[in-house]
Amino acid sequence: IQLTQSPSSLSAYVGDRVTITCRASRSISSHLNWYQEKPGKAPKLLIYTASSLQSGVPSRFSGSGSGTDFTLTISSLQPEDFATYFCQQSYNTPPTFGGGTKVETK
Amino acid sequence: QITLTESGPILVKPTQTLTLTCSFSGFSLSTSGESVGWIRQPPGKALEWLAFIFWDDDKQYSPSLKNRLTVTKDTSKNQVVLTMTSVDPVDTATYYCAHRRSYGPGDWCFDLWGRGTLVTVSS
């Protein structure tokens, strides 16, 4: 299953609402996870099962969608949120990842 | 608290075998339901899943790399070892191990990751 993320990169200001999309090549129900990646650090789970917030993750992060179309939203971008975000499907094996979205400061 | 740490060579020559170790704490791979995965990321590219090893010693491999990968566990040491044979420069990547958390039939995620280890394949 191929996952296509868009955009591949975006520029935003602190305080902006940011939306990242992930489209699956076929229906994956709600088996979609989102991760944040920063250079030199371990990737961090943000959202699992499309919309469940991982413990400890700020509530400004939210996920939605099912079937083939999914969204990760950051309601008010904070300085620590400048990073790369990946989606990943757990619907079947092999699990696959999206190409990533790099969120940069404008 | 679960932690994972990858270790292995920084530089490997083409055609050699790469051996990476994931040392973990906070869970046991002898406990029912537990699993560890390996994922890699070539520079500037997307993440790619490589393998799983499960508590019952079941294993799953990436179809494209299946013939070159072997994953094993040592529950007494809390370690998982990934070996990749016949490496090539395209295998240059940061290699991560991650804890797989299952929370329902077919539902799982990588809830905790190591920081990764960069492996360069070059002569």
Contacts between the chains, C-beta under 8 A, distances in Angstrom:
chain1	res1	chain2	res2	distance
A	31	B	106	6.5
A	31	B	107	6.5
A	33	B	109	4.4
A	33	B	110	7.4
A	35	B	110	7.4
A	40	B	115	7.0
A	41	B	115	6.3
A	42	B	4	7.9
A	42	B	96	7.5
A	42	B	112	7.5
A	42	B	113	4.2
A	42	B	114	5.8
A	42	B	115	4.7
A	42	B	116	7.1
A	43	B	47	7.8
A	43	B	96	7.0
A	43	B	98	7.7
A	43	B	110	7.5
A	43	B	113	4.7
A	44	B	113	7.5
A	45	B	109	5.8
A	45	B	110	6.4
A	45	B	111	5.1
A	45	B	112	7.5
A	48	B	103	7.6
A	48	B	107	7.8
A	48	B	109	4.2
A	48	B	111	7.6
A	49	B	103	7.7
A	49	B	107	5.8
A	49	B	109	7.8
A	54	B	111	7.0
A	86	B	46	7.2
A	86	B	47	5.9
A	88	B	47	7.4
A	88	B	109	7.6
A	88	B	110	7.4
A	90	B	106	7.2
A	90	B	107	6.6
A	90	B	108	5.1
A	90	B	109	6.4
A	91	B	106	7.1
A	93	B	60	5.7
A	94	B	49	5.5
A	94	B	60	7.9
A	94	B	62	5.4
A	94	B	63	6.3
A	95	B	49	4.8
A	96	B	49	7.0
A	97	B	39	7.9
A	97	B	46	5.3
A	97	B	47	4.1
A	97	B	48	7.1
A	97	B	49	7.3
A	98	B	46	6.9
A	99	B	46	4.7
A	100	B	46	5.7
A	100	B	47	7.8
